[in-house]
Amino acid sequence: CQLSPLSLGLPLCFGWCSSVEDMVSCKEIGSCLNPTRWAARITNLLLNWVCMKTILVFIILDLIVAGFTIYFYIRFYRVARLGWKLHDWRSYVFLTSLRISFGLLGCYAVFWRNVKVTKVYYGLFFLAAFLTFYVLLPINWLECNCQSWAQCYALASFNINSDGKFLNRYWEPLDHDLAASRHMPYENPPEDLDIVKEKDNSYAFIEAKFKKNGANKRLQNAGNKVIDANRVKNAGNTLLELTNAAELDVHHNMDSEAAPAGADSGSGMYIHSRLVSKRRNSVMSSVLSLETAPMEEHEEATNSASQVSQESYENEPTNNKAVDKDPDEDEEEQKKPAAPAVHFFNIITAGIELKTLNDAPNCHTDEISEQTMDEQIRELEVLPGGEEKKLSQKLESELYICITDLLCGAVSIEIKAIKNEEQGNVTWQSIVCQHNYQILPVLGQVNRYTHFFWKNPIAIRDDLEATNTDTSKFFHDALKSLTPQEGMQKISKVAKSRCMCDDPKSGDSRHSSCRTYQDLYGADHFWCWVRKDLHVFKACEDIGVELYWDEENKRVWTEGICNRQGCKCSGIGMYPSTSKDKEFNDSLVESNRLNYGGSCRKWRNGDTTKWCYAGYDSTCPDRRKTVEHWGPDLGLGKQWMQYEAELPCDKEEQDEIVENASGWCYNISIPTETVFFIATLLYIPMIVIIFKFLSNRCGDECFLSEQFAVVVTSDEEEDEWAAGGKEDNEGDTTTTDQR
């Protein structure tokens, strides 16, 4: 034995022992570390508890814990979702019930000391120990947070003392037992995104494939009416050029509050004072940079314009979480008087018109009376003077709709006289057209009563930043002045011209529109089939949505639509027509009822949570449709129906609900897990106790007191007892008589 500096003076065995004392110490240390000795000591300790009373007390305690387990999984049934293999709370109740039956059998066998039945119970005892450990797993894996669908689902059980509804902001995983409850279909895309991006995904390729396969014969001849480069070059003086010098001149005067109206000699364009009186910056150059150049340059300008409109005021959600913004903040802003629609447009001076390069403008014609004609003319004539005022209801609506449409770059309003030679009278028409961003200013003979309004994305962005809202608020302004019939027609018209997923008329809202899937890292992604329409494909291309052609299904699909739409309120209300919607809150709807569902409110009398319409394409995990189609109603036929959702609303309230549930979860789960863990550990010593109990034929372990001591002596002792003698006090030995 050698002394080690870490041994605190105690000899440790590092070799041969040098003395007897060291040898004894080393043996003692080795015996203390001997596992056999420890096992013997523990066994001897447990032998003191080998009796019927100990076993009955254990079984009764186990029955109490099992009963609490059943209550826990009935009260907090969602926790079972975190389990291994089994995810239904009924399974855990059933397994615990088996455990209770084993305990009752053990009580009977031990109490009556029945050896055969006790042996059966001892065999089932190991299964009961496994079941006790198994039902502990979901509670052990409970994290009391909302970082995944399963954890959110389990945490919802602890939403105690809260009137709010706990909403799961994640999408269900791919489990067969969740197929019936999914609001968004789980489906992998036709091809891997990394592979399909290496292929030709241009619009020309997709258009050719679409026409070749006869997917839409009705639109095979409806190609783009693009003005070729030679036609643009030969346009002469009729085509207005906006040169780089003109752009620089405009930008140079942007910051001047009193910039006078004037004409730029290099461009020949008359720039109205309202063009420079509002806040402008260099971003405007990409919108106005539409020179007379080859077609490739026009396409670049178009893409730049679309990018400006998108980046300026349309911030779309692209993350995996369902909610990006709380629409409740928009409610008060919608109540405030909105700025006139002309505030967000630049008025093009008389004598200049805007020509669309590819698609014809989208026009709407209304017959108006002479009195209405006079009113509209007076409204339009005061606008070039710099006065901003609201126009008539339909004109305001068209301007606001243009603001919400990324493809709309300008609006033209024309008051046209129609002479009827047979009747000898004159009727009047109001023609309102929306022009896309591929437009050019042109000098020509323009009707005196025609006015052009060029959308100003910078003014729109400034307003949205000041009010902390998005473009959906303009839908409310566009619809509130229309009749219910006009409003629903406008909503349908706008929807059909947008970049959308597959046809909402399919009648199966749970398995259409946006799908969700997970990549190798567990991140959520979305995709959908694109509606079969060349105009829709073109609209998607114009706003920067990448389209992919699937050769197997002969269809077009994309991820861009769902990523852009996300989970948010669309801002578009709809006239309540279903039986469920008829029970609406009268104090919330406007006179035409077109704001119903447009923002986060408790629109129905029986609602407990705020909700809103989330659009025709939505990635909200709780999206749903009360009916598959709107109508027929108001003398109109069936129309597409929007999804409605609760997740876009009350983000702050949802955070408070999650925090409250998390607190209750910790307070309940930690003590419960502790009790279950102790109950599981108690099975270990009871294995030995019950085994010894059976070894004694169901008898208690008994210990005999030592009444006699055995003394072992050596034969070579020096002092021996003499026969018949005894030792006196002085140590002398006397003999006695022997008989």
C-alpha positions in Angstrom: 0.0 0.0 0.0 1.2 3.4 -0.9 0.1 6.8 0.3 -1.5 9.0 -2.3 -1.6 12.8 -2.0 -5.4 12.5 -2.8 -6.0 9.9 -0.2 -6.1 12.3 2.7 -3.7 10.1 4.7 -5.5 6.8 4.1 -3.5 4.0 2.6 -4.5 2.9 -0.8 -3.6 -0.4 -2.5 -1.2 0.4 -5.3 1.0 -2.7 -4.9 2.3 -5.0 -2.3 1.5 -4.0 1.2 4.4 -3.2 3.4 2.9 -3.9 6.8 0.1 -5.8 8.4 -1.8 -2.7 9.3 -1.7 -1.5 5.7 -2.8 -5.0 4.6 -5.9 -4.9 6.9 -6.8 -1.4 5.7 -6.6 -2.4 2.1 -8.8 -5.4 2.7 -11.4 -3.3 4.4 -11.5 -0.9 1.5 -11.8 -3.7 -1.0 -14.6 -5.3 1.0 -16.5 -2.0 1.2 -16.4 -1.7 -2.6 -17.4 -5.2 -3.2 -20.9 -5.2 -5.0 -21.7 -8.6 -3.6 -21.4 -7.3 -0.1 -23.6 -4.3 -0.9 -26.2 -6.6 -2.5 -26.2 -8.7 0.6 -26.6 -5.7 2.9 -29.5 -4.3 0.8 -31.1 -7.7 0.8 -30.8 -8.1 4.5 -32.3 -4.6 4.9 -35.2 -5.6 2.7 -35.8 -8.7 4.7 -37.0 -6.6 7.6 -39.9 -5.5 5.3 -40.9 -8.9 4.0 -44.4 -9.2 5.4 -48.0 -9.0 4.2 -48.4 -5.5 5.7 -45.6 -4.0 3.5 -47.0 -5.5 0.3 -50.5 -4.4 1.0 -49.4 -0.9 1.8 -47.5 -0.8 -1.5 -50.5 -2.1 -3.5 -52.9 0.4 -2.0 -50.5 3.3 -2.7 -50.1 2.0 -6.3 -53.9 1.9 -6.7 -54.2 5.5 -5.5 -51.5 6.6 -8.0 -53.2 4.6 -10.8 -56.5 6.3 -10.0 -54.9 9.7 -10.2 -53.3 8.7 -13.5 -56.7 7.9 -15.0 -58.0 11.3 -13.8 -55.0 13.1 -15.2 -55.4 11.6 -18.7 -59.1 12.3 -18.7 -58.8 15.8 -17.5 -55.7 16.6 -19.7 -56.4 14.2 -22.5 -54.3 16.1 -25.0 -51.0 15.2 -23.2 -51.4 11.7 -24.6 -50.5 13.0 -28.0 -46.9 13.2 -26.8 -46.7 9.5 -26.1 -44.7 6.8 -27.8 -46.6 4.8 -30.3 -50.0 5.4 -28.6 -51.5 8.9 -28.9 -55.0 8.4 -27.7 -55.9 9.2 -24.1 -58.2 6.2 -24.0 -55.2 3.9 -24.5 -53.6 5.2 -21.4 -56.7 4.9 -19.4 -57.1 1.3 -20.5 -53.5 0.4 -19.6 -53.8 2.0 -16.2 -57.1 0.1 -15.7 -55.1 -3.1 -16.4 -52.6 -2.0 -13.8 -55.5 -1.5 -11.3 -56.8 -5.0 -12.0 -53.4 -6.4 -11.3 -53.2 -4.6 -8.0 -56.6 -5.8 -6.9 -55.5 -9.4 -7.7 -52.4 -8.9 -5.6 -54.5 -7.6 -2.7 -56.6 -10.7 -2.7 -53.6 -13.1 -3.1 -51.4 -11.5 -0.4 -54.2 -10.9 2.1 -55.3 -14.6 2.0 -51.8 -15.8 1.6 -52.7 -17.8 -1.4 -49.4 -19.0 -2.9 -50.6 -20.0 -6.4 -52.5 -16.7 -6.9 -49.5 -14.8 -5.5 -47.2 -16.4 -8.1 -49.6 -15.2 -10.8 -49.6 -11.7 -9.4 -45.8 -11.8 -9.2 -45.7 -12.5 -12.9 -48.0 -9.7 -13.7 -46.1 -7.4 -11.4 -43.4 -6.9 -14.0 -46.0 -5.9 -16.6 -47.5 -3.4 -14.1 -44.0 -1.9 -13.6 -43.6 -1.4 -17.3 -47.1 0.1 -17.6 -46.3 2.5 -14.8 -43.2 3.6 -16.6 -45.0 3.8 -20.0 -47.7 6.2 -18.9 -45.1 8.4 -17.4 -43.5 9.1 -20.8 -46.0 11.7 -22.2 -45.7 13.7 -19.0 -42.0 13.5 -19.1 -41.9 14.7 -22.7 -44.3 17.6 -21.9 -42.3 20.9 -22.3 -45.1 23.3 -21.4 -44.4 25.6 -24.4 -45.9 26.2 -27.9 -42.9 25.4 -30.1 -44.4 22.7 -32.2 -47.8 21.3 -33.1 -47.7 18.5 -30.6 -46.5 20.7 -27.7 -49.1 23.3 -28.6 -51.8 20.7 -28.8 -50.9 19.3 -25.3 -50.5 22.7 -23.8 -54.1 23.6 -24.8 -55.3 21.2 -22.1 -54.0 23.5 -19.4 -56.0 26.5 -20.6 -57.6 26.9 -17.2 -59.3 30.0 -15.8 -59.3 31.7 -19.3 -62.2 32.7 -21.4 -60.1 32.8 -24.6 -59.8 29.9 -27.0 -56.4 28.3 -27.3 -55.4 28.2 -31.0 -52.7 26.0 -32.3 -50.6 28.1 -34.7 -48.8 25.1 -36.3 -49.9 22.5 -38.9 -50.7 18.9 -38.1 -47.9 16.4 -38.8 -48.4 13.6 -41.2 -50.3 11.1 -39.1 -53.2 9.0 -40.4 -55.3 9.6 -37.3 -55.2 13.4 -37.9 -56.4 13.2 -41.5 -60.0 13.8 -40.5 -59.2 16.9 -38.4 -56.8 18.6 -40.8 -57.9 21.9 -42.4 -55.0 21.9 -44.8 -54.1 18.8 -46.8 -50.7 17.3 -46.3 -49.3 16.4 -49.7 -45.8 16.4 -51.2 -45.2 18.5 -54.3 -45.1 16.8 -57.7 -41.3 17.2 -57.8 -38.4 18.2 -55.6 -38.1 22.0 -55.7 -34.3 21.9 -56.2 -34.7 19.7 -59.3 -37.5 21.5 -60.9 -35.8 24.9 -60.6 -33.1 23.6 -62.9 -35.6 23.1 -65.7 -37.2 25.7 -68.1 -39.9 27.4 -66.1 -40.4 30.5 -68.3 -43.9 31.7 -69.0 -43.4 31.0 -72.7 -42.6 27.4 -72.0 -45.5 26.9 -69.7 -47.9 28.7 -72.1 -46.7 26.4 -74.9 -47.1 23.3 -72.8 -50.5 24.4 -71.6 -51.8 25.0 -75.1 -50.2 21.9 -76.5 -52.0 19.7 -74.0 -55.4 21.3 -74.7 -55.8 22.2 -71.0 -57.8 25.3 -71.9 -59.0 25.3 -75.5 -61.1 28.3 -74.9 -58.0 30.4 -74.3 -55.6 28.9 -76.9 -55.9 32.0 -79.1 -55.7 34.4 -76.2 -52.0 35.2 -76.2 -50.3 38.4 -75.2 -51.0 41.3 -77.4 -47.5 42.7 -77.1 -46.4 45.6 -79.2 -43.3 44.6 -81.0 -40.1 46.6 -81.0 -40.5 47.9 -84.5 -43.9 49.3 -83.9 -42.6 51.1 -80.8 -39.7 52.5 -82.8 -41.9 53.7 -85.6 -44.4 55.4 -83.4 -42.8 58.7 -84.0 -43.9 61.7 -82.0 -47.2 60.0 -81.0 -45.3 58.0 -78.4 -44.2 60.0 -75.4 -40.6 59.4 -74.4 -39.6 59.8 -70.8 -35.8 60.0 -71.0 -33.3 59.6 -68.3 -32.8 63.3 -68.3 -36.5 63.8 -67.6 -36.2 61.4 -64.7 -33.3 63.2 -63.2 -35.1 66.5 -63.5 -38.1 65.1 -61.8 -36.0 63.6 -59.0 -34.1 66.9 -58.6 -37.3 68.7 -57.7 -38.8 66.0 -55.5 -37.8 67.6 -52.2 -38.9 71.1 -53.1 -42.2 71.7 -51.3 -43.1 74.6 -53.7 -42.0 73.0 -56.9 -43.9 74.7 -59.7 -45.7 72.9 -62.3 -43.9 72.8 -65.6 -42.9 70.8 -68.6 -39.6 69.1 -69.2 -38.2 70.1 -72.6 -36.3 66.8 -73.0 -39.4 64.6 -72.6 -42.2 66.7 -73.7 -44.2 65.5 -70.8 -46.2 67.9 -68.6 -45.4 67.1 -64.9 -48.3 68.2 -62.7 -47.4 69.9 -59.4 -49.0 67.0 -57.5 -46.4 64.7 -58.9 -43.7 66.5 -56.9 -45.6 67.8 -54.0 -45.9 64.4 -52.3 -42.9 62.6 -50.9 -41.0 61.0 -53.7 -37.7 59.2 -53.9 -35.5 57.4 -56.3 -37.8 54.4 -56.3 -40.2 56.3 -58.5 -37.6 56.2 -61.3 -38.3 52.5 -61.9 -42.0 53.2 -62.3 -41.6 56.1 -64.7 -38.7 54.6 -66.6 -40.7 53.5 -69.6 -38.7 54.7 -72.6 -39.1 54.0 -76.3 -36.7 51.2 -76.5 -36.6 47.6 -77.7 -39.1 45.2 -76.2 -36.5 43.6 -73.9 -36.0 47.0 -72.2 -39.8 47.4 -71.8 -40.0 44.0 -70.1 -37.2 45.0 -67.7 -39.0 48.1 -66.9 -42.2 46.1 -66.3 -40.5 43.7 -64.0 -38.9 46.6 -62.1 -42.3 48.3 -61.8 -43.9 45.2 -60.4 -41.0 44.8 -58.0 -41.4 48.4 -56.8 -45.1 47.9 -56.1 -44.4 44.7 -54.3 -41.5 46.0 -52.2 -43.1 49.4 -51.5 -46.3 48.4 -49.8 -46.9 44.7 -50.0 -45.0 42.8 -47.3 -46.1 39.2 -47.6 -45.4 36.5 -44.9 -42.9 33.9 -45.8 -42.0 32.2 -42.5 -43.4 28.9 -41.2 -45.4 30.4 -38.5 -49.0 31.0 -39.4 -49.4 34.6 -38.1 -47.2 37.6 -39.0 -49.3 40.6 -38.0 -52.2 41.4 -35.7 -55.1 42.7 -37.8 -56.8 44.1 -34.7 -54.5 47.1 -35.0 -56.3 47.9 -38.3 -59.8 48.2 -36.9 -59.4 51.6 -35.4 -57.6 52.8 -38.6 -60.5 51.5 -40.7 -63.0 53.6 -38.6 -61.0 56.8 -39.3 -62.0 58.8 -42.4 -59.7 57.5 -45.2 -57.9 59.9 -47.5 -59.5 60.4 -50.9 -58.5 57.8 -53.4 -56.9 60.5 -55.7 -54.4 61.1 -52.9 -52.6 57.9 -54.0 -52.6 58.7 -57.7 -50.8 61.1 -60.0 -53.1 62.9 -62.3 -52.0 62.9 -65.9 -52.6 66.2 -67.6 -55.1 66.6 -70.5 -53.9 65.6 -73.9 -51.8 62.6 -72.6 -53.2 59.1 -72.4 -51.8 55.9 -71.1 -51.4 52.9 -73.5 -51.2 49.3 -72.3 -48.4 47.4 -73.9 -49.7 43.8 -73.7 -53.1 43.0 -72.2 -56.1 45.2 -73.0 -57.3 47.3 -70.1 -60.0 45.9 -67.9 -63.0 48.2 -68.4 -66.4 48.5 -66.8 -69.2 50.5 -68.4 -72.2 52.0 -66.6 -75.2 53.9 -68.0 -75.5 57.2 -66.1 -78.1 59.9 -66.2 -77.3 63.5 -67.3 -77.4 64.7 -63.7 -74.8 62.1 -62.7 -72.8 63.0 -65.7 -72.7 66.7 -64.7 -71.7 65.8 -61.1 -68.8 63.5 -62.2 -67.5 66.1 -64.7 -67.5 68.8 -62.0 -65.6 66.4 -59.7 -63.0 65.6 -62.2 -62.4 69.1 -63.5 -61.3 70.4 -60.1 -58.6 67.7 -59.6 -55.9 69.2 -61.9 -56.0 72.3 -59.7 -54.4 70.3 -56.9 -57.6 69.9 -54.8 -58.1 66.4 -53.3 -61.7 65.4 -52.8 -63.7 62.2 -52.9 -65.2 61.2 -56.2 -68.5 59.4 -56.7 -69.0 56.1 -55.1 -68.1 53.9 -58.1 -65.1 56.0 -59.2 -63.7 55.9 -55.7 -64.2 52.1 -55.6 -62.3 51.6 -58.8 -59.4 53.6 -57.6 -59.2 51.8 -54.3 -59.4 48.4 -56.1 -56.5 49.4 -58.2 -54.5 50.2 -55.1 -55.0 46.6 -53.8 -54.0 45.0 -57.2 -50.3 44.7 -57.7 -50.8 44.5 -61.5 -52.9 47.7 -61.7 -50.7 50.7 -62.6 -53.3 53.2 -63.6 -57.0 54.0 -63.9 -58.8 55.9 -66.6 -62.2 57.4 -66.3 -64.1 58.5 -69.3 -67.5 60.2 -69.6 -68.8 59.4 -73.1 -71.8 60.7 -74.9 -73.8 58.1 -77.0 -76.0 59.7 -79.7 -79.2 57.8 -80.6 -80.1 59.1 -84.1 -83.4 57.2 -84.2 -84.7 58.7 -81.0 -82.8 61.9 -81.4 -81.5 61.9 -77.8 -78.1 61.5 -76.1 -77.3 59.0 -73.4 -74.2 59.0 -71.2 -71.8 56.3 -70.2 -69.2 56.1 -67.5 -66.3 54.0 -68.6 -63.7 53.1 -66.0 -60.7 51.0 -67.0 -57.8 49.6 -65.1 -54.4 49.4 -66.8 -51.6 47.2 -65.8 -48.0 48.3 -65.2 -46.9 47.8 -68.7 -48.2 51.2 -69.9 -46.7 54.1 -71.8 -47.8 57.7 -71.8 -48.9 58.7 -75.4 -49.7 62.1 -77.0 -52.9 61.9 -78.8 -56.5 63.1 -79.3 -58.0 62.4 -75.9 -61.6 62.9 -75.1 -62.1 66.0 -73.2 -63.9 64.1 -70.4 -61.2 61.4 -70.1 -58.9 61.5 -67.1 -55.9 59.2 -66.3 -54.7 58.4 -62.8 -51.3 56.9 -62.4 -50.9 54.9 -59.2 -48.2 56.3 -56.9 -46.7 53.4 -54.8 -44.6 55.7 -52.7 -47.7 57.6 -51.4 -49.4 54.3 -50.7 -46.3 53.0 -48.8 -46.1 56.2 -46.8 -49.7 55.9 -45.8 -49.4 52.2 -44.8 -46.3 53.0 -42.7 -48.0 55.9 -41.0 -51.1 53.9 -40.1 -49.2 50.5 -39.5 -51.6 48.7 -41.8 -51.5 46.9 -45.1 -53.3 47.2 -48.4 -56.3 45.1 -47.2 -57.6 48.3 -45.6 -58.4 49.7 -49.0 -60.8 46.9 -49.8 -63.0 48.3 -47.0 -63.0 51.7 -48.6 -63.6 50.2 -52.0 -66.8 48.3 -51.0 -68.4 50.5 -48.4 -70.0 52.8 -50.9 -71.4 50.1 -53.2 -74.7 48.3 -53.1 -74.6 44.6 -52.0 -75.1 43.5 -55.6 -72.4 45.8 -57.0 -70.0 44.8 -54.2 -70.3 41.1 -54.7 -69.9 41.5 -58.4 -66.8 43.5 -57.8 -65.4 40.9 -55.4 -65.9 38.1 -57.9 -64.4 40.1 -60.7 -61.3 41.0 -58.7 -60.8 37.4 -57.6 -60.9 36.0 -61.1 -58.2 38.3 -62.3 -55.8 37.5 -59.6 -53.0 34.9 -59.3 -54.8 32.1 -57.5 -54.6 28.4 -56.7 -56.7 25.7 -58.2 -60.4 26.4 -58.8 -62.2 27.2 -55.6 -65.4 25.8 -57.2 -64.1 22.3 -56.6 -66.4 21.8 -53.6 -63.7 20.2 -51.4 -62.1 23.0 -49.5 -60.2 20.7 -47.2 -58.3 19.1 -50.1 -57.8 22.1 -52.4 -55.9 25.4 -52.4 -52.7 25.4 -50.4 -51.1 22.2 -49.3 -48.4 21.7 -46.7 -45.4 19.4 -46.4 -42.2 19.1 -44.5 -38.6 19.0 -45.8 -35.8 16.8 -44.4 -35.2 19.2 -41.5 -38.9 19.3 -40.4 -39.6 22.8 -41.7 -43.1 23.5 -43.1 -43.5 24.4 -46.8 -46.6 25.1 -49.0 -47.6 24.6 -52.6 -50.7 24.4 -54.7 -51.9 23.8 -58.2 -52.5 27.0 -60.2 -55.9 27.7 -61.6 -56.1 26.6 -65.2 -56.2 29.9 -67.0 -53.6 31.6 -69.1 -54.6 35.0 -67.7 -53.9 33.6 -64.2 -50.5 32.3 -65.3 -49.7 35.7 -66.7 -50.8 37.4 -63.5 -48.6 35.2 -61.5 -45.6 35.9 -63.7 -46.2 39.7 -63.4 -46.1 39.6 -59.6 -42.9 37.5 -59.5 -44.5 34.1 -58.7 -42.4 31.2 -60.1 -44.5 28.6 -61.9 -43.5 25.0 -62.6 -44.9 22.6 -65.2 -45.6 19.0 -64.1 -45.4 16.7 -67.1 -47.1 13.8 -65.4 -50.3 15.7 -64.4 -50.1 18.2 -67.2 -50.6 21.0 -64.7 -48.9 24.0 -63.3 -47.9 24.3 -59.6 -46.1 26.8 -57.5 -45.1 27.6 -53.9 -45.2 31.4 -54.4 -48.9 31.9 -54.1 -49.2 30.3 -50.7 -46.0 31.9 -49.4 -47.3 35.3 -50.4 -50.7 34.9 -49.0 -49.7 33.3 -45.7 -52.2 33.4 -42.9 -53.7 36.9 -42.6 -57.0 38.6 -43.1 -57.9 39.4 -46.7 -59.6 42.6 -45.9 -62.5 41.6 -48.3 -65.8 41.2 -46.6 -68.7 39.3 -48.1 -72.5 39.8 -47.9 -73.8 37.3 -45.2 -75.9 34.8 -47.1 -75.8 31.4 -45.3 -78.1 30.4 -42.5 -75.2 30.6 -40.0 -74.2 34.1 -41.3 -77.7 35.4 -41.0 -77.3 35.5 -37.2 -74.8 38.4 -37.4 -74.2 41.2 -35.0 -76.1 44.2 -36.4 -73.9 46.7 -34.6 -70.8 45.6 -36.5 -72.0 45.5 -40.1 -72.5 48.6 -42.3 -75.6 49.4 -44.3 -74.6 47.2 -47.3 -73.2 44.5 -45.0 -70.2 44.1 -47.3 -67.7 44.6 -44.4 -68.9 41.3 -42.9 -65.8 39.2 -42.2 -63.5 41.8 -43.6 -61.6 42.3 -40.3 -61.2 40.6 -36.9 -64.5 40.8 -35.1 -67.1 38.5 -33.4 -69.4 38.9 -36.4 -71.9 36.2 -35.3 -74.0 36.4 -32.2 -72.7 33.1 -31.0 -69.0 33.7 -31.6 -66.6 33.4 -28.7 -63.5 34.3 -30.7 -62.8 36.9 -33.2 -62.4 35.8 -36.8 -62.0 37.1 -40.4 -62.0 36.0 -44.0 -58.5 34.8 -44.9 -58.9 34.9 -48.7 -59.5 32.2 -51.3 -56.0 30.8 -50.7 -54.7 30.6 -47.2 -52.1 28.8 -45.1 -53.9 29.2 -41.8 -53.9 25.9 -39.9 -57.5 26.6 -38.7 -58.9 27.7 -42.1 -62.4 26.5 -42.9 -65.4 27.3 -45.0 -68.9 27.4 -43.5 -70.2 26.6 -47.0 -68.3 25.7 -50.2 -69.9 28.4 -52.3 -71.5 31.8 -51.7 -75.0 32.2 -52.8 -77.1 32.2 -54.8 -78.4 35.4 -53.2 -79.2 39.0 -54.1 -80.2 37.9 -57.5 -76.7 36.6 -58.2 -75.6 33.1 -58.8 -73.0 31.1 -56.9 -69.6 32.7 -56.3 -66.4 31.6 -54.8 -66.3 31.5 -51.0 -63.4 32.7 -48.9 -61.8 30.7 -46.1 -62.4 32.1 -42.6 -59.9 31.8 -39.8 -59.3 32.8 -36.2 -55.5 32.7 -36.0 -54.9 36.0 -37.8 -56.7 37.8 -34.9 -55.8 38.7 -31.4 -52.1 37.8 -31.4 -51.5 39.6 -28.1 -54.5 37.8 -26.5 -53.2 34.5 -27.8 -49.8 35.1 -26.3 -51.4 35.8 -22.9 -53.4 32.6 -23.2 -50.3 30.6 -24.0 -48.5 32.2 -21.0 -51.4 31.4 -18.7 -51.6 27.8 -19.9 -47.8 27.4 -19.6 -47.9 28.4 -15.9 -50.7 26.0 -15.1 -48.8 23.3 -17.0 -45.7 23.7 -14.9 -47.6 23.8 -11.7 -49.5 20.5 -12.5 -47.0 18.5 -14.5 -44.0 18.8 -12.2 -45.7 17.4 -9.1 -47.5 14.8 -11.2 -44.3 13.7 -12.8 -42.5 13.5 -9.4 -45.3 11.3 -7.9 -45.3 9.0 -11.0 -41.5 8.7 -10.9 -41.4 7.7 -7.2 -44.2 5.2 -7.9 -42.0 3.7 -10.6 -38.9 3.5 -8.4 -40.9 1.7 -5.7 -41.3 -1.3 -8.0 -37.6 -2.1 -7.7 -37.4 -3.0 -4.0 -40.8 -4.7 -4.2 -39.4 -7.2 -6.6 -37.2 -8.6 -3.8 -39.8 -8.3 -1.1 -42.5 -10.2 -3.0 -39.9 -12.8 -4.1 -38.9 -13.4 -0.4 -42.6 -13.4 0.5 -43.2 -16.2 -2.0 -40.0 -18.1 -0.8 -41.5 -18.2 2.7 -44.7 -19.7 1.3 -46.5 -16.4 1.7 -45.2 -16.1 5.2 -43.7 -13.2 6.9 -39.9 -13.1 7.5 -39.2 -13.9 11.2 -36.0 -13.4 13.2 -35.1 -15.6 16.2 -33.4 -14.0 19.3 -30.0 -15.5 20.4 -30.7 -17.3 23.7 -27.6 -19.6 23.6 -24.1 -18.6 22.7 -21.6 -21.1 21.3 -18.0 -20.6 22.5 -15.3 -22.2 20.4 -12.0 -22.8 22.2 -8.6 -24.2 21.1 -7.3 -27.5 22.3 -3.8 -26.0 23.0 -4.9 -23.7 25.8 -2.5 -23.5 28.7 -5.1 -23.6 31.4 -7.4 -26.5 31.4 -10.3 -27.4 33.7 -9.5 -30.2 36.0 -12.1 -33.0 36.3 -14.4 -32.4 39.2 -12.4 -29.3 40.2 -13.2 -25.6 40.5 -11.3 -22.4 40.7 -11.3 -20.5 44.0 -10.8 -16.9 44.5 -7.0 -17.2 44.8 -6.8 -19.2 41.6 -6.3 -22.5 43.4 -7.9 -25.6 42.1 -9.7 -28.0 44.5 -10.9 -31.3 43.7 -14.3 -32.6 44.5 -15.5 -36.0 45.2 -16.6 -37.9 42.2 -19.4 -40.2 42.5 
